[in-house]
Structures are given as C-alpha cells and as structure tokens.
Amino acid sequence: MNISFNEEEIMIQDTAKQFADAELRPNAALVEQHQEQPRFLANLKKLSELGFMGINVNGQYGGIEAGSVAFSLAITELARGCASTAVTTSVTNMVAEVIQSVGSEAQKEHYLSKICSGEYLAAGFCLTEPDAGSDPSAMKTQAKLDGEEYVLNGTKAFITSGEYAGVFVVWAVTAPELPKGKGISCFIVDADTPGVIIGKAEEKMGQKASATNQVIFDNCRVPLSAMLGELNQGFKIAVTELAGGRIGIASLALGLGLEAMDYAKEYVKERKQFNQALAKFQGIQWMLSDRYTELEAARLLIMQAAVKKDNGLPFSSAASMAKVFTTEKANDACYSALQLLGGAGYIKEYPLERLVRDVRVTTIYEGTSEIQRVIISRELLAD
C-alpha cells in the first residue's frame, strides 16, 4: 500500500496545522466557556472558507475533492489544536458525503453549496435516539406519509452541532410493519423547519465547545422531495456513512494522542528529579517508546482505511479496526502523558487535563469500541 502523500494532501495538512497553531490551540481552553461560543463559530466559518467543510465533496458543489486521506490528515491536525472544532468539522463532512452519495441532483446543488461555503456553519447527523444508540435499528422516530408530505415525530439524542447546524440528515421509520431495520428512510430537514425543536446543550465531560443537543421533531412536515435515497433503504445509508465517519473520529483521536505525547515529551526533557531530567530514566523512555509506537500503528490503520475508501474498495472493517485501535491507544497516550507530568498534569494550567477529557468520548461516539469489535468479528467470521 502506497501511503505517500500527494502535493494537495500535503498542502491541506499544512494548512490545517497552521490554522490549528494560529487559531485553535491558543483558544482551546477559552472556547469551552459558553460566552466564547462566537469565537468557536467564527473558526468554523473560517474553516469553510478554507474548504475544510467539503474535503471529499465534488468541486461543482463547492467542495475541494481532496479525498479521504486528505480528510484524515486535516482532522488530525485540527484535533491537535481543538477537539471540539475537529469533531464539528468531521461530522459536517460526513453529512455532506451522505448528501453527495445518495442525494438527488437538486438536493446536492441546494445543500452542499451551503455546507461547503459556510452559509450553514455546520450540519447535523440525526441517527441516535435515547433508546437507540448502539442499536440504531431500534429507533422510534417515525415519518408518516400525509398527502404530499411526511410528518416526522420523535427525539434524537447526542446530536453534534444541534443548536447551530443549518441542516440535518434524519433517519425515521417509514414502514413499522417491516422487520426491524428494514423500514427506515432518510430525510434532509432544514433546521428552521416548523416542528424542529432544539433541546438544551448537554453539560459534557469534554469537547465542551462543540454543542451536543437533543433534536426533537414535533409534527415536523417535510415535502416528498426531502427524502434522501430510496424509501425504506435508510438503514443501509446509515451503516455505510458511519464507516466513513469512523475514519474521522480515529483521525481526531490520533491528533489528541500525539498532542498529549508531544507536550509530555518536552516536559520530561526539562523537568528534573533526583538531579537529572526525567527523560534520562529508562522507565520514562519506555513509556514514550510504547505510546509513540502505538500511535504510529494507529496512523497506519487509519491510512489503510482511507486509501481503501478513496479507491472504492470495501473499507468498513478497516475503518472499525482503525477506530477501535486508535481511540483506545489515544486514551492510553493521553493518560500516560498526564502521568508523565505528575501533579502538574492534573492542573488546568496545563493542557493535559483538557486533552484527557476530550479523548475519553472517542471510544464511545460513532460506534463504541464494543460495536467496532462486533463489526470486525462479523467480517472475520463471514463465509
């Protein structure tokens, strides 16, 4: 597998790094405060102007057509600066790819340009429900046909960017009489559609700048043209697009792990105990060696999944392997980095406290580690 980067991919990686260095890292702790949300949203707008909200979207719709490898490189660099910004960027790209993949020409022309340009600061992926997380086929949100419209009723949970997304991709049951998972359809719903109610932002452990809300549909009426893809084929769409989203979350986790270890590495080179730098102790050296080796292996797994996706090859299992391995090893890296700082790592003055909080959720969203293992084992055991 050739994982050397082309000129465009290197440029996108460098641009993301420069943006993270200049705009994100200096303000990552600050934007966790609610009153600083305008600064966070302004950065989303800047990222759209740089082309980062449509990295794998066709140029005719406003994207930059750079592919999944470039997407991964960008998300990793953004996450090193601010995980909240990275996850918002990742999910918005995922929504754009859903629309590009199965949307009608009219849908693509109307919505993708608004997502890519930043007219919509973000886009929301409305799949999870209070009683349907790891098992989305158990969703209860329904879309009932009423003349020339569908009427949506139900509640979606843990929706990234809920309160400032301009558009949502929403899954709902359209044929409850069919077997579980077989009667689900997908819809595009504008955020300002009557009947769309945004719940309060959740008080989270980490990634606090990124809003996470319930999105409630209360007799929300959408035209027939709002359906994405074919009737009752929505579950297939969700499964396919989640695989691509897992490349994004794995890349995000990699960025957090690298940021944590890089900070800790510099710290142990300067911090002295027993009359020598901590970096002189073999136990510290081995800890650094193990964590960096694991993160490099994670990077290769992510690249394998991204290259497969870019080449039109089956990549679901590869994405799950990348996601479960990277997110768990990134958690190890962040906790090891905090340990290397000792008591200082536990203090908010240092970034490790935030990085540890931010990385924890990566083993949960876009499919838990346990679900990734189910996906991988199914493919391994399939005939």
N, C-alpha and C positions, 0 to 999 in steps of 0.2 A: 504494500500500500504506500503510495507516494503522498506524504503529508507536508511536502514543502509548499510554502505559501506563494501565491502569485502577487504581482505588483499591487493589484487592487486590494487584496486581502491584507497585505502589509500596511497599506495606506489607511484602511479602515481601522485596523488595530492601533496604529499610531495616533489617529485622530481621537479614538476613544480614550486612549491613555492620556493624551494631552488635555482632553475635556475633564477627565477624572482628576487629574493633577490640579487643574486650574479652578474648576467649578464645584466638584463634588467632595473630594476628601477634606478640604478646608471647612466645609459647612455640614459634613455628615452628621455630627452630633447636634448641631444647631437646628437642623430641619426636623429633628424628632419632636420639637416643640410645636404645638398646634398653631401658634401665631406666626410661625415661619413657613406655613404651607405655601404662601405666594412665591417664596423663593424656590421651593421644590417644584411647583408647577411651571415656573419660568424656565427651569432647567429642562423640563420635558419639552417645552416649546423649542428651546434651542436645539435639543437633540433631533426633533423632527426636521428642523431647518438643515441639519447636517445629514439627513437621510436615514437616521437610525430607527425610525418607526416603520420603515418598509424595506428592510435589508434584503429580503428574499422576494420582494414584490416586483412585478413586471414594470418596466420603465414607462409604459404607456399609461399606467395608473398612478404614477408618481413615485414608484419605488426605485431602488438602485440596482436590483437584480444581482446582488453580490453573492448569494448562496448561503448555505448553512454553515460552512466553515467560517466565513466572514462574520456571520451572526454570532457564532460561538466566541470567536476572538473578541468581538465588541462587548458582549455581555460580561466576559471575564474581566476585561479592563474596567468597565463601568462599575462592576461589583467591588473591585478593589477600592474604588472611591466611595461608593454609597450603594448598599444592597437594595435599599428602597427604590432608588432610581432604576437599578438594574432589573428588578422584578417587574416594575411597571413597563419598562421597555420590552422585556421578554414577552409578557402577556399580550401587550398591544400588537407585537409582531405576530404572535400566534393567532389572534383574532383576524388580522389581515390575511394570513395564509389560509385560514378557513374560508374566508370570503373569496379569495382568489381561486381556491381549489374547487369549490362546488357552487359558487355563486353564478347567477345569470350575468350576461354582459352588462345589463342595466345596473344590477347591484354592484358589480365591480367598478364600473365607471363612477357611480354616485358615492359609494362609501370609501373605497380605497384611496381616492384622491384626498378625501377629508382626513383620513387617518394619517396618511403619509405627510401631508402638508402641515399637520398640527392644528388644523381647524378643530378637530377633535383632539384634545390633549392626550387622551388615552382611549382604549376600548376594553370592554369587559367580556369575560368568558363565563357565562351563567350556566353551569352544569351542576355543581354541588348543591345539595339541599340539607336541611337539618337532620333528616333521617336517611339520606342517600349520599354518602361520601365515597368510601372505597367501593361501594356498590351503586354506581350511578343509575344502573338499570332499574333500581327500585324507586326512582323519582316519582313524586306525586303531582307536580305541576302539570296541569292539563291545558290543552288548546282545543277548544270545541268549535267546529265549523258553524257559523251563523250567517247564512246567505253568502255574501261576497267577502266575509271577514272571518278571522279566527279570533276567539276570545280566550285570552290567557289568564289563568288563575293559579297562584302558587307562590312559594317563597324559595329563593335561592340564598345560600349561605356562603360566607367567607369569599366574597367576590372582590378581587383586587381592583382598585380604582373605581369602586362603585359610585362614589359621590362626585367624581369629576370625569367619568367616561362619557363620551359623546354618543356611543352606540354600544349595544350589547348583542352578542350571539347567544341565543337562548334555546335550551332544549326542553321539550314538553311532550307529554303523552297525547297522541292524537288518535290512537286506537287501543283503548284499555282492554278490549276483548281479546287482543292478540297475546301470545305468550310474552312473558317478561322480557323487556328489551327489544321486542320486535315491532312495537307500535309507537316508537318515539320519533319525533320530527324536530327539525332545527329551524329557527327563525332569526331574522335580523330585526331588532327593535330599537328605534331611536330613544335616547334617554329622556327626551321631553314628550314622549307619547303619553297621553292621558291614561292613568291607571298604573304607571310605573312609579313606585314609591321606594325611595332610598332610605334604608334604616340608618341608625347612628353608626358611626365608625367604631369598630371594636377596639378595646383597650388591649393592646398586644404586648407580648414579651419583647419582641424585636421587630426590625423593619418597620419602625413606628411611623416614619414619614409617609409610607405608602398606605393609603386608606384601604381598609377592608370592611365591607359592609354587607348587610343583608339587602337583597333587592327583591321587592315584593311586587307581584303582578295581581292587581285587583280589577277584574273585568277590563283588562287591557286589550283593546281591539287593534288588530293589525290586518292589513289587506292580504289577499291571497298571494300577492307578489312578494310578501315578506318571507315566504318560506325559502330556506336555503337547501338546495338539493332536492331529492325526491321525497314524497310523502312516505312516512314510516321507515325511512332509512337513516334517521338522525344518529342512532347509536353508533353506527359504523363510522360516521363522520367524527364523532367524539373520540372514539378509540384511536383513529388514525392521527388526529391532530394532537392528542395528548402525547403521543410518541415524540412528535417534533418539539413539543413544549418541554419534554424531559431533557432534551439536549440543552435548552436554555437554562433550566434550573441546575443541571450539572455544571454548566459553564459558570453560572453565578457562584455556586459553592466553591468551585476551583479558585475563583478570584478571591473569595473570603479567606480560604485556607492559605493561599500564597501571601496575601496581605498580612495576615497574622504572623506567619512564619518569618517573613522578611523583617517585620518590626522586631520580633523576638531575637532574630539572629543579630541584628545591630545592637540590641540591648545587651546581650550576653558578651559581646565583644568589648563593651565599655564597662559594664558592671563588675566590680571586684569583690571577691570574698576570699578569705584565707590567703591574702596577699597576691592574688592573681585573678586575671579575668575569668569569668565563668566559662567562657569559651575554651579555656585550657583543660577543663575537666572532661574526661572521656565519657562519662555518663551524659553530659550535655551534648557532646559531639554526636553520640549515637542517637540521641533523641532527634537532633536536627537531621541526621542522615536518614533515619527511618521515615520521618514525616515528609521530607522533600522527595524521597524515592516513591512514596505512596502517591503524592500529588502529581509526580511526573507520569506514573502509571495511569492515574485518573485522566490526565490530559490526553494520553494516547487512546484511551477508551472513548473519550468524547470525540476526538478527531475521527476515529473509526466510524462512529455512528453518523457524524456529519458528512463524511465522504460518501458513505453508503446512501444517505438521503439525497445528496447532490447528484449522484449517479443513477438515481431511480431504482436502487436495489432495496430489498426488504431490510428495514432498519429497526423495527420495533424492539426486538430482543437486544440489539446492540445499544439502543437508547436506554433501555431499562438497566442493562449492565453498567453503563456509564453513570446513570443516575444514582443507583444504589451504592456503587463503589465510591463515587466522588463525594456524594453528600455525607456518607459515613466517615470517610477519611478526612474530609474538610472539617467535620466536627472534631475529630481527633486532633487535627492540626491546630484548631483554634484553642482547644482546651490545653494542649501541650504548650502552646505559645503563652497562654495565661500563666501556666505553671512556671515557665521559664522566667517570667517577670516577678514571680513570687507575690508578695503582698501588693506590689505596685499594679499588677495585672488586674486586681480586684477593684481598683480605684478608677472613677470615671475620668480622671485627668488623662489617663492612658486609653488608647483605642481598643485594647483587648476586651474590655468589659462590653463594649458595644458589638464587636465582632462575634463574640461568643453568643450574645443574644440573637444577633442577626442570622447566624448559621444554623441555629437549632431547628428552625422550621423547614429547612431544605430536605430533611428526611421525611417530611410529612406531606407538603403540598405537591401538586402534580403527580399524586400517587405515592403512598407511603413506601418505605423500604420493604415492608412485608408484601405489598401488592407487586412491587417490582420483581421480587423473588417468585411470586406466583406466575407472572408473565414469562419469566426466563425459564422456569421449570416446565411450563406447558409446552414451550417450543422444543426444549430438550427431549421431552418425552413423547412428542408427536411423531407419528409414523411418517 
